[in-house]
């Protein structure tokens, strides 16, 4: 994979291709706004999953580039991207009104749309639980990186709003469970099955939000968006996890997100079990197959770049030692893709491929230990709207 400087150059190039052109030699991004065509690749240029990676990646750049000027620049880019996502995906597709339940005072009380190109159909717009929890994580990282508690408070607001709409009971047993996809207005279930990691994602991310809110509170941060407790929701996720044993499908993205979420609580029984299975799959199945050369031949197996990058990200978060074989193997997969991303898939997948490629190169703020509120100057009011 080469030097850290080479990784950083590839990281920035990938981000410029999705969100550029943006300046890199000034603390003030000026008139920059997240591009809308193609932008993150969704409807009107916003796609919640890709933009969550975008926010976290900008935070990583704010640390990796070094210096006060870079920190100011990239954190402002992250703020503007977050505000734009809220103003687009927090509204109806025609942009004329906020999603039902949301208000100017509580802009995320109606959830956030996925950003699918089509309004209806099997791949139509709606709300995904795992996209929403990833966005909450991005807002949480932004709060810690900037010292602005409002971002975490917005994530808690979103967490409280969406939680009951994804919860259900199964059949006559009344077993608590979850659904995978709901409608844009959160009034209908669109996919009744449970996402494999949705309960784990909820448990870990909601706990992160609550812990961060408590940290701001202890530091005396005043905020008009004071965060309510998430105890009830956290316990709900625990109960669902207890009745839904965890496994990994072997899909690269499922593997990667499983390892990523596990690294936040390595001592928990669920985390040890999930990570043990994931590391075996990574060693015996994913890495041997994914390190093979990338070809453009249609006769070869079709490989989805972003799914492989998700696996690499998870491996590198869990195995945070470049000298370890699994970490080295993940970098070898990224080496195989280098220079081939723009031709590896259709144009619709280019933004998600590039954003996740950057994160896999340098996981940065996706790592639990990367940011620390204790070393950040706290600003309770925050910036942005």
C-alpha positions in Angstrom: 0.0 0.0 0.0 3.0 2.3 0.4 3.6 5.2 2.8 1.1 7.0 4.9 1.6 10.0 2.7 0.6 8.0 -0.3 -2.5 6.7 1.5 -3.4 10.2 2.4 -3.0 11.5 -1.2 -5.3 8.7 -2.4 -7.8 9.4 0.4 -8.0 13.1 -0.5 -8.3 12.3 -4.3 -11.2 10.0 -3.6 -13.0 12.7 -1.5 -12.3 15.4 -4.1 -14.0 13.1 -6.7 -17.1 12.9 -4.6 -17.3 16.3 -2.9 -14.9 18.5 -4.8 -13.8 20.8 -5.9 -13.1 22.1 -2.4 -10.1 24.2 -1.3 -7.3 22.6 0.6 -5.1 25.7 1.3 -7.3 27.9 3.4 -9.2 27.5 6.7 -12.3 28.9 5.1 -14.1 26.8 2.4 -15.7 30.0 1.1 -18.8 29.4 -1.0 -18.4 25.6 -1.1 -21.5 23.5 -0.7 -21.8 19.7 -1.2 -22.3 19.1 -4.9 -25.7 17.8 -6.0 -24.8 16.2 -9.4 -23.9 13.5 -8.9 -22.8 14.4 -5.3 -23.2 11.3 -3.1 -25.0 9.5 -5.9 -28.6 9.7 -4.5 -31.7 11.7 -5.4 -30.7 15.4 -5.6 -27.1 14.3 -4.9 -27.7 13.1 -1.3 -27.4 9.5 -0.2 -27.4 8.9 3.6 -24.9 6.0 3.7 -22.4 7.7 1.5 -22.7 11.1 3.1 -22.2 9.5 6.6 -18.9 8.2 5.3 -18.2 11.7 3.9 -18.7 13.4 7.2 -16.5 10.9 9.1 -13.9 11.1 6.3 -13.7 14.9 6.5 -13.2 14.6 10.3 -10.3 12.1 9.6 -8.8 14.6 7.1 -9.0 17.4 9.8 -6.6 15.3 11.9 -4.4 13.6 9.3 -3.6 16.7 7.3 -2.2 18.5 10.5 -2.2 22.1 11.5 -4.9 24.4 12.8 -5.8 25.6 9.2 -6.6 22.1 8.0 -8.5 21.3 11.1 -10.7 24.4 10.7 -11.2 23.7 7.0 -12.2 20.0 7.1 -14.4 20.4 10.1 -16.3 23.2 8.4 -16.7 20.9 5.3 -18.1 18.2 7.6 -20.5 20.7 9.2 -21.8 21.9 5.9 -22.3 18.4 4.6 -24.2 17.4 7.7 -26.5 20.5 7.4 -27.1 19.8 3.7 -28.1 16.2 4.4 -30.6 17.4 7.0 -32.0 20.0 4.7 -32.4 17.5 1.8 -33.0 14.1 3.3 -35.0 15.5 6.3 -37.6 16.9 3.8 -40.0 15.4 1.3 -38.6 14.5 -2.0 -39.9 17.7 -3.6 -38.3 19.7 -0.9 -41.4 21.6 0.0 -41.8 20.5 3.6 -40.1 18.7 6.4 -40.8 15.0 6.9 -43.9 14.4 9.1 -43.2 14.9 12.8 -40.2 17.2 12.2 -40.3 20.9 13.0 -37.8 23.8 12.8 -37.0 23.2 16.5 -36.8 19.4 16.0 -35.6 19.0 12.4 -34.8 15.2 12.7 -38.0 14.2 14.5 -39.3 12.8 11.2 -36.1 10.7 10.5 -34.0 10.9 7.4 -34.7 9.5 3.9 -32.3 7.0 2.3 -32.0 9.1 -0.8 -32.9 6.5 -3.4 -33.4 7.6 -7.0 -36.9 6.2 -7.2 -39.7 7.1 -4.9 -41.4 3.7 -5.0 -40.8 0.1 -5.9 -38.6 -2.6 -4.5 -35.6 -0.3 -4.5 -37.5 2.9 -3.7 -36.9 5.6 -1.1 -37.7 5.1 2.6 -35.8 4.8 5.8 -33.2 2.1 6.7 -32.3 1.5 10.3 -28.7 0.7 9.6 -28.3 3.9 7.5 -29.8 6.0 10.3 -27.6 4.5 13.0 -24.5 5.1 10.8 -25.6 8.8 10.4 -26.1 9.1 14.2 -22.5 7.8 14.5 -21.3 10.4 12.1 -23.0 13.2 14.0 -21.6 11.8 17.2 -18.0 11.9 15.8 -18.7 15.5 14.6 -19.7 16.5 18.1 -16.6 15.1 19.6 -14.3 16.5 16.9 -15.7 20.0 17.1 -16.6 20.1 20.8 -20.1 21.2 19.7 -22.7 19.2 21.7 -25.5 20.2 19.4 -24.5 17.5 16.8 -24.8 14.7 19.4 -28.1 16.2 20.6 -29.4 16.0 17.0 -28.3 12.4 16.8 -30.2 11.6 20.1 -33.2 13.4 18.7 -33.0 11.2 15.6 -32.5 8.1 17.7 -35.6 8.8 19.8 -37.7 9.6 16.8 -37.0 6.5 14.6 -36.8 3.8 17.2 -40.4 2.8 17.8 -41.1 2.7 14.1 -38.6 -0.2 13.5 -39.8 -2.3 16.4 -42.3 -5.2 16.1 -43.4 -8.4 17.7 -43.2 -11.7 15.7 -46.3 -13.8 15.4 -48.1 -15.6 18.2 -44.9 -15.8 20.3 -44.9 -12.0 20.7 -41.1 -12.1 20.4 -39.6 -8.6 20.2 -37.9 -8.0 16.9 -37.2 -5.3 14.3 -38.0 -4.5 10.6 -35.4 -3.5 8.1 -37.1 -0.7 6.1 -40.0 1.7 6.6 -41.7 4.3 4.5 -40.4 7.9 4.1 -43.1 9.1 6.5 -42.4 6.2 9.0 -46.0 5.1 8.8 -45.6 1.8 6.9 -43.3 -1.2 7.1 -41.7 -1.8 3.6 -39.5 -4.8 4.5 -40.6 -6.9 7.4 -37.4 -8.9 7.9 -34.8 -7.8 10.4 -31.4 -6.5 9.3 -28.6 -8.9 10.6 -26.8 -6.3 12.6 -29.5 -3.8 13.2 -30.0 -4.6 16.9 -26.2 -4.6 17.6 -25.8 -1.3 15.7 -28.6 0.2 17.8 -27.2 -1.0 21.1 -23.6 0.3 20.4 -24.5 3.6 18.7 -27.2 4.6 21.2 -24.8 3.9 24.0 -22.2 6.1 22.3 -24.7 8.9 22.0 -25.7 8.6 25.7 -22.1 8.4 26.9 -21.2 11.5 24.9 -24.2 13.4 26.1 -23.2 12.6 29.7 -19.6 13.7 29.0 -20.8 17.1 27.7 -23.1 17.4 30.7 -20.2 16.7 33.1 -18.2 19.4 31.4 -20.9 22.0 32.0 -22.0 22.4 28.4 -25.2 24.4 28.1 -27.3 23.5 25.2 -30.9 24.3 24.2 -31.2 20.8 22.7 -30.6 18.9 25.9 -30.4 15.2 25.3 -33.0 13.0 26.9 -32.0 9.5 28.1 -31.8 6.6 25.8 -32.0 3.9 28.6 -35.3 2.5 27.4 -34.1 2.1 23.8 -30.8 0.6 24.8 -32.5 -2.0 26.9 -34.9 -2.7 24.1 -32.0 -3.5 21.8 -30.5 -5.8 24.5 -33.6 -7.8 24.7 -33.8 -8.3 21.0 -30.2 -9.3 20.8 -30.8 -11.9 23.6 -33.4 -13.6 21.4 -31.6 -13.2 18.1 -28.2 -15.0 18.1 -25.6 -13.3 16.0 -23.9 -14.7 12.9 -22.2 -13.4 9.8 -23.3 -14.3 6.3 -19.9 -14.1 4.7 -21.0 -11.2 2.6 -18.0 -8.8 2.7 -20.0 -5.7 3.9 -21.7 -7.8 6.6 -18.3 -9.1 7.6 -16.8 -5.6 7.8 -19.6 -3.9 9.6 -19.7 -6.8 12.1 -16.0 -6.4 12.9 -16.4 -2.6 13.0 -19.3 -2.6 15.5 -17.6 -5.3 17.6 -14.4 -3.2 18.1 -16.4 -0.6 20.2 -16.9 -3.2 23.1 -14.4 -5.9 22.7 -15.1 -7.5 26.1 -18.8 -8.0 25.7 -19.8 -11.6 25.0 -21.7 -10.8 21.9 -18.7 -8.8 20.6 -16.2 -11.6 21.3 -18.4 -14.2 19.6 -19.2 -12.0 16.5 -15.5 -11.0 16.1 -14.3 -14.5 16.4 -16.5 -15.6 13.6 -15.6 -12.5 11.5 -11.9 -12.9 11.9 -12.1 -16.6 10.7 -14.2 -15.6 7.7 -11.7 -12.8 6.9 -8.7 -15.0 7.1 -10.1 -18.1 5.4 -12.6 -16.8 2.8 -12.6 -13.0 2.2 -8.9 -12.1 2.0 -7.8 -15.1 -0.2 -10.5 -14.3 -2.7 -10.4 -10.5 -2.6 -6.6 -10.2 -3.1 -6.9 -11.7 -6.6 -6.4 -9.2 -9.5 -9.3 -7.0 -10.5 -10.3 -7.6 -14.2 -12.7 -5.7 -16.4 -13.7 -8.9 -18.1 -17.5 -9.6 -17.9 -16.7 -13.3 -17.9 -15.1 -13.0 -14.5 -16.9 -12.8 -11.2 -18.6 -9.4 -10.6 -17.1 -7.7 -7.6 -18.8 -4.8 -5.7 -16.0 -2.5 -4.7 -17.8 -0.8 -1.8 -18.6 -4.2 -0.1 -15.0 -5.2 -0.2 -14.0 -1.8 1.2 -16.5 -2.3 4.0 -14.7 -5.6 4.9 -11.3 -3.9 4.8 -12.5 -1.1 7.0 -13.9 -3.5 9.6 -10.7 -5.6 9.6 -8.5 -2.6 10.0 -10.6 -1.2 12.9 -10.6 -4.5 14.7 -6.9 -5.3 14.0 -5.3 -2.0 14.5 -1.8 -3.1 13.8 -0.3 -2.8 10.3 2.1 -5.6 11.1 -0.6 -8.2 11.7 -1.4 -10.5 8.7 -5.1 -9.6 8.6 -4.3 -5.9 8.5 -1.7 -6.4 5.8 -4.2 -8.5 3.9 -6.8 -5.8 3.9 -4.2 -3.3 2.5 -3.4 -5.9 -0.2 -7.1 -5.8 -1.2 -7.0 -2.0 -1.5 -3.8 -2.3 -3.6 -5.6 -4.6 -6.0 -8.3 -1.9 -6.5 -6.0 1.1 -6.7 -6.4 2.8 -10.1 -9.4 0.7 -11.1 -12.2 2.3 -9.1 -13.5 4.6 -11.9 -13.9 1.6 -14.2 -14.9 -1.0 -11.7 -18.7 -0.3 -11.6 -21.4 1.8 -13.2 -21.4 5.5 -12.5 -24.2 5.2 -9.9 -21.9 3.3 -7.6 -18.9 5.6 -8.0 -19.6 7.9 -5.0 -20.2 5.1 -2.5 -17.1 3.2 -3.9 -14.9 6.2 -3.5 -16.1 7.3 -0.1 -15.7 3.8 1.4 -12.4 3.3 -0.3 -11.1 6.4 1.5 -12.3 5.1 4.8 -10.7 1.8 4.2 -7.4 3.4 3.4 -7.3 5.4 6.6 -10.1 4.4 9.0 -9.4 7.4 11.2 -12.5 8.6 12.9 -14.3 5.3 12.4 -12.0 3.9 15.1 -13.3 4.2 18.6 -10.0 5.5 20.1 -9.3 8.1 17.4 -11.2 11.0 18.9 -11.4 12.1 22.6 -13.7 14.8 23.9 -11.2 15.4 26.7 -8.7 16.8 24.3 -11.3 18.9 22.3 -12.2 22.4 23.2 -15.9 22.3 24.0 -18.4 24.7 22.5 -21.9 24.1 23.6 -23.6 26.3 21.1 -21.8 25.0 18.1 -21.7 26.3 14.5 -24.0 25.7 11.7 -27.8 25.9 11.5 
